[in-house]
Amino acid sequence: NSVRQYSLFTDHKSHRLDDLITVIVDEKNKATNNAGTRTKTDSKTRFESEKGKGATSAVPRAKSKTDAQGIFDGEGTTQRRGDVNATVSARVVGVLTNGNLEVEGSKEVVINEETEILKVSGIVRPEDIDANNQVRSSSLANARITYSGRGSTSSAMEKGVLAMLFDWLF
């Protein structure tokens, strides 16, 4: 059983196993992918034959000409955006040899039978922890931030069995 001692003259910052730290999640992600394709093919085939002088066969003069051209233009754009703003308390679950802290935390909020779950984990440098014992999610190395939900609204957004079967068939 250890007793924690705090100094009146210094800020308390997390630095030991099981200490708590507040992670301020302020993530704004945006990705855009553009693709374009342009192809053009030309193909020409010519065949000519003429009866040679003195030949005994009766091959008439023949000409053949084939021209083909193909053009394809294609463009596509994909955009994705996600924003998460929240705070979550995380626990120090490991202290690395260099003093960096491994942290993990989760928060579950239930509103009107809807459950929102926020999970955070990563590695933080002690110098990135401010005087209020807080760290921004952008300062977490190997950050893993998941935000999910359960309930009637989440279920309504899921595909039904027939829609999944239709997608699989086509």
GROMACS elastic network, one bead per residue, 0.5 to 0.9 nm:
[ bonds ]
;  ai    aj funct       b0    kb
    6     9     6  0.87157   500
    6    10     6  0.79295   500
    6    11     6  0.83163   500
    6    12     6  0.67472   500
    7    10     6  0.55847   500
    7    11     6  0.75768   500
    7    12     6  0.77759   500
    8    11     6  0.79121   500
   11   130     6  0.89112   500
   11   131     6  0.58041   500
   11   132     6  0.78164   500
   11   133     6  0.83002   500
   12   131     6  0.73646   500
   12   132     6  0.80837   500
   12   133     6  0.70619   500
   13    19     6  0.87166   500
   13    20     6  0.89760   500
   13    21     6  0.80063   500
   13   126     6  0.76555   500
   13   129     6  0.68833   500
   13   130     6  0.77404   500
   13   131     6  0.71245   500
   13   132     6  0.78725   500
   13   133     6  0.53437   500
   13   134     6  0.86110   500
   14    17     6  0.85185   500
   14    18     6  0.88036   500
   14    19     6  0.54382   500
   14    20     6  0.63653   500
   14    21     6  0.62772   500
   14    92     6  0.76719   500
   14   101     6  0.86180   500
   14   126     6  0.75690   500
   14   129     6  0.79726   500
   14   133     6  0.67977   500
   15    18     6  0.89440   500
   15    19     6  0.68037   500
   15    92     6  0.76223   500
   15    95     6  0.75599   500
   15    99     6  0.78432   500
   15   100     6  0.82761   500
   15   101     6  0.69333   500
   15   126     6  0.69413   500
   16    19     6  0.56403   500
   16    20     6  0.89986   500
   16    92     6  0.67049   500
   16    93     6  0.85719   500
   16    94     6  0.79121   500
   16    95     6  0.68402   500
   16   101     6  0.80944   500
   17    20     6  0.87483   500
   17    91     6  0.77190   500
   17    92     6  0.50711   500
   17    93     6  0.56419   500
   17    94     6  0.59593   500
   17    95     6  0.67884   500
   17   101     6  0.85531   500
   18    91     6  0.54471   500
   18    93     6  0.61508   500
   18    94     6  0.83642   500
   19    90     6  0.84188   500
   19    91     6  0.57535   500
   19    92     6  0.54051   500
   19    93     6  0.84146   500
   20    89     6  0.64618   500
   20    90     6  0.55934   500
   20    92     6  0.62582   500
   20   103     6  0.86351   500
   20   133     6  0.83109   500
   21    88     6  0.84784   500
   21    89     6  0.56732   500
   21    90     6  0.53021   500
   21    91     6  0.63592   500
   21    92     6  0.75240   500
   21   103     6  0.81621   500
   21   129     6  0.82563   500
   21   133     6  0.57028   500
   21   134     6  0.59065   500
   21   135     6  0.74653   500
   22    87     6  0.67271   500
   22    88     6  0.57527   500
   22    90     6  0.60497   500
   22    91     6  0.87748   500
   22   132     6  0.85693   500
   22   133     6  0.63861   500
   22   135     6  0.63747   500
   22   136     6  0.85391   500
   23    86     6  0.84182   500
   23    87     6  0.56436   500
   23    88     6  0.53676   500
   23    89     6  0.60684   500
   23    90     6  0.66920   500
   23   105     6  0.85436   500
   23   120     6  0.80417   500
   23   133     6  0.88699   500
   23   134     6  0.57898   500
   23   135     6  0.50794   500
   23   136     6  0.57134   500
   23   137     6  0.61373   500
   24    85     6  0.76990   500
   24    86     6  0.61526   500
   24    88     6  0.67174   500
   24    89     6  0.88020   500
   24   134     6  0.69387   500
   24   135     6  0.60840   500
   24   137     6  0.58250   500
   24   138     6  0.88438   500
   25    84     6  0.67059   500
   25    85     6  0.53814   500
   25    86     6  0.50678   500
   25    87     6  0.56760   500
   25    88     6  0.76396   500
   25   120     6  0.85780   500
   25   135     6  0.87854   500
   25   136     6  0.61921   500
   25   138     6  0.78361   500
   25   145     6  0.84549   500
   26    83     6  0.75840   500
   26    84     6  0.58520   500
   26    86     6  0.67290   500
   26    87     6  0.85239   500
   26   136     6  0.72387   500
   26   137     6  0.65726   500
   26   138     6  0.76231   500
   27    82     6  0.77936   500
   27    83     6  0.55369   500
   27    84     6  0.51930   500
   27    85     6  0.65224   500
   27   137     6  0.74744   500
   27   138     6  0.75753   500
   28    81     6  0.76294   500
   28    82     6  0.59932   500
   28    84     6  0.66968   500
   28    85     6  0.85749   500
   29    80     6  0.80222   500
   29    81     6  0.55602   500
   29    82     6  0.51962   500
   29    83     6  0.62794   500
   29    84     6  0.89170   500
   30    79     6  0.74737   500
   30    80     6  0.57408   500
   30    82     6  0.65736   500
   30    83     6  0.86991   500
   31    78     6  0.80528   500
   31    79     6  0.57448   500
   31    80     6  0.52795   500
   31    81     6  0.64600   500
   32    77     6  0.72042   500
   32    78     6  0.56872   500
   32    80     6  0.65734   500
   32    81     6  0.87807   500
   33    76     6  0.81684   500
   33    77     6  0.56520   500
   33    78     6  0.51215   500
   33    79     6  0.64994   500
   34    75     6  0.76390   500
   34    76     6  0.58763   500
   34    78     6  0.65650   500
   34    79     6  0.87701   500
   35    74     6  0.82196   500
   35    75     6  0.57191   500
   35    76     6  0.52595   500
   35    77     6  0.64161   500
   35    78     6  0.88405   500
   36    73     6  0.77212   500
   36    74     6  0.56725   500
   36    76     6  0.64137   500
   36    77     6  0.88049   500
   37    72     6  0.76609   500
   37    73     6  0.58270   500
   37    74     6  0.50419   500
   37    75     6  0.63091   500
   38    71     6  0.75940   500
   38    72     6  0.56679   500
   38    74     6  0.64237   500
   38    75     6  0.86744   500
   39    70     6  0.79748   500
   39    71     6  0.57888   500
   39    72     6  0.52089   500
   39    73     6  0.66708   500
   39    74     6  0.89762   500
   40    69     6  0.74654   500
   40    70     6  0.56379   500
   40    72     6  0.64506   500
   40    73     6  0.87864   500
   41    68     6  0.80572   500
   41    69     6  0.56146   500
   41    70     6  0.51119   500
   41    71     6  0.64942   500
   42    67     6  0.76765   500
   42    68     6  0.59202   500
   42    70     6  0.66328   500
   42    71     6  0.88737   500
   43    66     6  0.80298   500
   43    67     6  0.58966   500
   43    68     6  0.50871   500
   43    69     6  0.62580   500
   43    70     6  0.87886   500
   44    65     6  0.76197   500
   44    66     6  0.57114   500
   44    68     6  0.63831   500
   44    69     6  0.86382   500
   45    64     6  0.79693   500
   45    65     6  0.58749   500
   45    66     6  0.50447   500
   45    67     6  0.65129   500
   45    68     6  0.88166   500
   46    63     6  0.76531   500
   46    64     6  0.56657   500
   46    66     6  0.63787   500
   46    67     6  0.86156   500
   47    62     6  0.80226   500
   47    63     6  0.57743   500
   47    65     6  0.64119   500
   47    66     6  0.88846   500
   48    61     6  0.78862   500
   48    62     6  0.58917   500
   48    64     6  0.63093   500
   48    65     6  0.85514   500
   49    52     6  0.88759   500
   49    59     6  0.86365   500
   49    60     6  0.81547   500
   49    61     6  0.57673   500
   49    62     6  0.51664   500
   49    63     6  0.63703   500
   49    64     6  0.88718   500
   50    59     6  0.76360   500
   50    60     6  0.68257   500
   50    62     6  0.64915   500
   50    63     6  0.85638   500
   51    54     6  0.86732   500
   51    55     6  0.70606   500
   51    57     6  0.80399   500
   51    58     6  0.74866   500
   51    59     6  0.58153   500
   51    60     6  0.62256   500
   51    61     6  0.60040   500
   51    62     6  0.88378   500
   52    55     6  0.56476   500
   52    59     6  0.89426   500
   53    56     6  0.88231   500
   55    58     6  0.79542   500
   56    59     6  0.89412   500
   57    60     6  0.89685   500
   59    62     6  0.81916   500
   84   147     6  0.80043   500
   86   118     6  0.85430   500
   87   107     6  0.87946   500
   88   105     6  0.66555   500
   88   106     6  0.65620   500
   88   107     6  0.62216   500
   88   118     6  0.78159   500
   88   119     6  0.81818   500
   88   120     6  0.77727   500
   89   104     6  0.84339   500
   89   105     6  0.58387   500
   89   106     6  0.72181   500
   89   107     6  0.77980   500
   90    93     6  0.89259   500
   90   103     6  0.58682   500
   90   104     6  0.50222   500
   90   106     6  0.69979   500
   90   120     6  0.74505   500
   90   121     6  0.78730   500
   91   102     6  0.83706   500
   91   103     6  0.54074   500
   91   104     6  0.54589   500
   91   105     6  0.59699   500
   92    95     6  0.74729   500
   92   101     6  0.63162   500
   92   102     6  0.57308   500
   92   104     6  0.67069   500
   92   105     6  0.88377   500
   93   101     6  0.75975   500
   93   102     6  0.55828   500
   93   103     6  0.55174   500
   93   104     6  0.67277   500
   94   100     6  0.85069   500
   94   101     6  0.58537   500
   94   103     6  0.70729   500
   95    98     6  0.80938   500
   95    99     6  0.59729   500
   95   100     6  0.59491   500
   95   102     6  0.61567   500
   96    99     6  0.52722   500
   96   100     6  0.53121   500
   96   101     6  0.61876   500
   96   102     6  0.74369   500
   97   100     6  0.74093   500
   98   101     6  0.89638   500
   99   125     6  0.73381   500
   99   126     6  0.72981   500
  100   123     6  0.65653   500
  100   124     6  0.57075   500
  100   126     6  0.62212   500
  101   122     6  0.82909   500
  101   123     6  0.54450   500
  101   124     6  0.52471   500
  101   125     6  0.63773   500
  101   126     6  0.71500   500
  102   121     6  0.74753   500
  102   122     6  0.58002   500
  102   124     6  0.65264   500
  103   120     6  0.79114   500
  103   121     6  0.54221   500
  103   122     6  0.55832   500
  103   123     6  0.61313   500
  103   124     6  0.73994   500
  104   119     6  0.76293   500
  104   120     6  0.56747   500
  104   122     6  0.68049   500
  104   123     6  0.89795   500
  105   118     6  0.83171   500
  105   119     6  0.58369   500
  105   120     6  0.52520   500
  105   121     6  0.63926   500
  106   117     6  0.71800   500
  106   118     6  0.54783   500
  106   120     6  0.61461   500
  106   121     6  0.86774   500
  107   116     6  0.80683   500
  107   117     6  0.57749   500
  107   118     6  0.51814   500
  107   119     6  0.65207   500
  107   120     6  0.88949   500
  108   115     6  0.67102   500
  108   116     6  0.56411   500
  108   118     6  0.64791   500
  108   119     6  0.87228   500
  109   114     6  0.81128   500
  109   115     6  0.56255   500
  109   116     6  0.51852   500
  109   117     6  0.65733   500
  109   118     6  0.86846   500
  110   113     6  0.61415   500
  110   114     6  0.54399   500
  110   116     6  0.63465   500
  110   117     6  0.88344   500
  111   114     6  0.51735   500
  111   115     6  0.64877   500
  111   116     6  0.81815   500
  112   115     6  0.83151   500
  112   151     6  0.89048   500
  113   150     6  0.84248   500
  113   151     6  0.60566   500
  113   152     6  0.75253   500
  114   149     6  0.70785   500
  114   150     6  0.58482   500
  114   152     6  0.68147   500
  114   153     6  0.72773   500
  114   154     6  0.80475   500
  115   148     6  0.83540   500
  115   149     6  0.53502   500
  115   150     6  0.50166   500
  115   151     6  0.61778   500
  116   147     6  0.72995   500
  116   148     6  0.59113   500
  116   150     6  0.66371   500
  116   151     6  0.88555   500
  117   146     6  0.78621   500
  117   147     6  0.56879   500
  117   148     6  0.52570   500
  117   149     6  0.58469   500
  117   150     6  0.82988   500
  118   145     6  0.73015   500
  118   146     6  0.57581   500
  118   148     6  0.66661   500
  118   149     6  0.87519   500
  119   144     6  0.77358   500
  119   145     6  0.56512   500
  119   146     6  0.52299   500
  119   147     6  0.65931   500
  119   148     6  0.88244   500
  120   137     6  0.84416   500
  120   143     6  0.72495   500
  120   144     6  0.57264   500
  120   146     6  0.67418   500
  120   147     6  0.89922   500
  121   140     6  0.80093   500
  121   142     6  0.78730   500
  121   143     6  0.57118   500
  121   144     6  0.52425   500
  121   145     6  0.66761   500
  122   137     6  0.87262   500
  122   140     6  0.53874   500
  122   141     6  0.55764   500
  122   142     6  0.51455   500
  122   144     6  0.62753   500
  122   145     6  0.87269   500
  123   139     6  0.84631   500
  123   140     6  0.53201   500
  123   142     6  0.63599   500
  123   143     6  0.70872   500
  124   127     6  0.84480   500
  124   128     6  0.68935   500
  124   129     6  0.78903   500
  124   135     6  0.80130   500
  124   139     6  0.66155   500
  124   140     6  0.50940   500
  124   141     6  0.63610   500
  125   128     6  0.54380   500
  125   129     6  0.72664   500
  125   139     6  0.80587   500
  125   140     6  0.80257   500
  125   141     6  0.87176   500
  126   129     6  0.55000   500
  126   130     6  0.87414   500
  127   130     6  0.75077   500
  128   134     6  0.83919   500
  128   135     6  0.62399   500
  128   136     6  0.81739   500
  128   139     6  0.67974   500
  128   140     6  0.89137   500
  129   132     6  0.78607   500
  129   133     6  0.56637   500
  129   134     6  0.53902   500
  129   136     6  0.82531   500
  130   133     6  0.53429   500
  130   134     6  0.54121   500
  130   135     6  0.64402   500
  131   134     6  0.73386   500
  132   135     6  0.88435   500
  135   138     6  0.83923   500
  135   139     6  0.68413   500
  135   140     6  0.80598   500
  136   139     6  0.55022   500
  136   140     6  0.72980   500
  137   140     6  0.53480   500
  137   141     6  0.87663   500
  137   143     6  0.74177   500
  137   145     6  0.85304   500
  138   141     6  0.80563   500
  138   143     6  0.81593   500
  139   143     6  0.85474   500
  140   143     6  0.52782   500
  140   144     6  0.87147   500
  141   144     6  0.88445   500
  148   154     6  0.89918   500
  149   153     6  0.87574   500
  149   154     6  0.63405   500
  150   153     6  0.76483   500
  150   154     6  0.55047   500
  150   155     6  0.71598   500
  151   154     6  0.53676   500
  151   155     6  0.60806   500
  151   156     6  0.85989   500
  152   155     6  0.50134   500
  152   156     6  0.60362   500
  152   157     6  0.87331   500
  153   156     6  0.51022   500
  153   157     6  0.65248   500
  154   157     6  0.52989   500
  154   158     6  0.67871   500
  155   158     6  0.53139   500
  155   159     6  0.84778   500
  156   159     6  0.79236   500
  156   160     6  0.88876   500
  159   162     6  0.80918   500
  159   163     6  0.58848   500
  159   164     6  0.63071   500
  160   163     6  0.52762   500
  160   164     6  0.62789   500
  160   165     6  0.86702   500
  161   164     6  0.51927   500
  161   165     6  0.61519   500
  161   166     6  0.85757   500
  162   165     6  0.50278   500
  162   166     6  0.60357   500
  162   167     6  0.85724   500
  163   166     6  0.50145   500
  163   167     6  0.61478   500
  163   168     6  0.85568   500
  164   167     6  0.50781   500
  164   168     6  0.61232   500
  164   169     6  0.86477   500
  165   168     6  0.50187   500
  165   169     6  0.61594   500
  165   170     6  0.86164   500
  166   169     6  0.51724   500
  166   170     6  0.61581   500
  167   170     6  0.52957   500
